[in-house]
Each structure stands twice: as structure tokens, then as C-alpha cells.
């Protein structure tokens, strides 16, 4: 019962973006989650044409009202930009690193403390 037709409706526009082959999976997301989310939040149709030779960019087609297409475009670019800038993996690594360091320090401190306490006791 969806009123939206595959063809452009009144007041709808279509915009095409290029997506590097290596980023297509991120735009689609696991099980299509990301692309479904993009479509839901922007109220746009988001299609990815992957029928290109290896190494060639894929074509992302956005269809909807001009305002919604602009929202979808910004969201798609944001997904691609996060990956290109490497900002996504860095916070995860940084967040995991302090936890590991704290755990190591906590494990080392108790072992170190008795040794320090034992040394003066044995010297006296």
C-alpha cells in the first residue's frame, strides 16, 4: 500500500552520488541496516548500483523531495566521511586502550606493593 512509485513523483528529484567501492558495504550496513536507516530518516529512496568493474566507484541514487534528498545526501556523505577520515575506529581504540591500561596497572600495583613492603622489613 505504499503510495511511492519507482518513477519520480510530482515534486521529486533524483540525485546521483559516487561511492568508492571499498565504502559501499558501510553505506549498505550489516544486513542493510544503514541504508534502511538512511531511507527511513530521510524519507528518500536510496539505491546503490554495484554493476561496475572492480575498482570503479559505485553509483548511489537518491530520490525524493528536494529537502529530503539533501538530507539523504548529507547522511550518505557523513557515513563515507567517517570512514575516510578514520575517526570511527580511533575513538573505539582509544576507549578500549585506557580500560586495558587501567586493568594492567591495577594488576601490577598489588604485586608491586607487597614487594616494596617486604624489602624494608627484610633489611631491618
C-alpha positions as CSV (number, residue, x, y, z in Angstrom):
1,X,0.0,0.0,0.0
2,X,3.0,2.3,-0.4
3,X,2.0,5.4,-2.4
4,X,5.5,5.9,-3.7
5,X,6.2,4.6,-7.2
6,X,9.6,3.7,-8.6
7,X,9.3,6.6,-11.0
8,X,9.7,10.2,-9.9
9,X,6.6,11.6,-8.5
10,X,5.4,15.2,-8.6
11,X,8.0,17.5,-6.9
12,X,10.6,14.7,-6.6
13,X,14.1,14.9,-7.7
14,X,16.9,12.4,-8.3
15,X,20.5,12.9,-7.3
16,X,23.4,10.5,-8.1
17,X,26.5,10.3,-5.9
18,X,29.6,8.3,-6.5
19,X,30.8,5.9,-3.7
20,X,34.2,4.4,-3.6
21,X,33.9,0.6,-4.0
22,X,35.5,0.0,-0.6
23,X,32.9,2.1,1.2
24,X,29.8,0.6,-0.4
25,X,29.5,-2.0,2.4
26,X,29.5,0.7,5.0
27,X,26.7,2.7,3.3
28,X,24.6,-0.5,3.0
29,X,25.5,-1.7,6.5
30,X,25.2,-5.1,8.1
31,X,22.1,-6.8,6.7
32,X,21.2,-3.5,5.0
33,X,20.7,-1.7,8.4
34,X,22.5,1.5,7.4
35,X,20.8,2.0,4.1
36,X,17.4,1.2,5.6
37,X,18.1,3.7,8.3
38,X,19.1,6.4,5.8
39,X,15.9,5.8,3.8
40,X,13.7,5.9,7.0
41,X,15.3,9.1,8.4
42,X,15.4,11.0,5.1
43,X,12.1,9.7,3.6
44,X,14.0,9.1,0.4
45,X,14.6,6.1,-1.9
46,X,18.3,5.2,-1.7
47,X,19.5,2.8,-4.4
48,X,23.1,1.6,-5.0
49,X,24.1,0.3,-8.4
50,X,27.0,-2.1,-8.0
51,X,27.2,-3.2,-11.6
52,X,30.6,-1.6,-12.2
53,X,34.0,-3.2,-12.9
54,X,36.2,-3.8,-9.8
55,X,37.9,-0.6,-8.6
56,X,35.3,1.7,-10.1
57,X,33.1,3.8,-7.9
58,X,29.5,2.7,-7.3
59,X,26.5,4.9,-8.1
60,X,24.1,5.8,-5.3
61,X,20.8,7.2,-6.5
62,X,18.7,9.3,-4.1
63,X,15.0,10.0,-5.0
64,X,12.6,12.2,-3.1
65,X,11.6,15.8,-2.4
66,X,14.4,18.3,-2.8
67,X,14.7,18.8,1.0
68,X,14.7,15.0,1.8
69,X,17.2,14.3,-1.0
70,X,19.5,16.9,0.6
71,X,19.1,15.2,4.0
72,X,19.9,11.8,2.5
73,X,22.9,13.2,0.6
74,X,24.4,14.7,3.8
75,X,23.8,11.4,5.7
76,X,25.4,9.3,2.9
77,X,28.4,11.7,2.7
78,X,28.7,11.6,6.5
79,X,28.9,7.8,6.5
80,X,31.6,7.9,3.8
81,X,33.4,10.7,5.5
82,X,33.6,8.9,8.9
83,X,35.4,6.1,7.2
84,X,37.7,8.2,5.1
85,X,38.8,10.4,8.0
86,X,39.4,7.3,10.2
87,X,37.5,9.0,13.0
88,X,35.3,6.0,13.6
89,X,38.0,3.4,14.5
90,X,40.1,5.9,16.5
91,X,37.7,6.5,19.4
92,X,36.9,2.8,19.7
93,X,40.7,2.0,20.0
94,X,41.2,4.9,22.5
95,X,38.2,3.8,24.6
96,X,39.5,0.2,24.7
97,X,43.1,1.2,25.4
98,X,42.6,3.1,28.7
99,X,40.5,0.3,30.1
100,X,43.2,-2.2,29.3
101,X,45.9,0.1,30.7
102,X,44.0,0.6,33.9
103,X,43.5,-3.2,34.2
104,X,47.2,-3.7,33.7
105,X,48.1,-1.0,36.2
106,X,45.7,-2.5,38.8
107,X,47.2,-5.9,38.3
108,X,50.7,-4.6,38.7
109,X,50.2,-2.4,41.7
110,X,49.1,-5.1,44.2
111,X,52.0,-7.3,43.2
112,X,54.4,-4.3,43.5
113,X,53.2,-3.1,46.9
114,X,54.0,-6.3,48.9
115,X,57.4,-6.5,47.3
116,X,58.2,-2.9,48.4
117,X,56.8,-3.6,51.8
118,X,58.8,-6.8,52.2
119,X,62.1,-5.2,51.2
120,X,62.3,-2.8,54.1
121,X,61.1,-5.4,56.5
122,X,63.9,-7.8,55.5
123,X,66.6,-5.1,55.6
124,X,65.7,-4.1,59.2
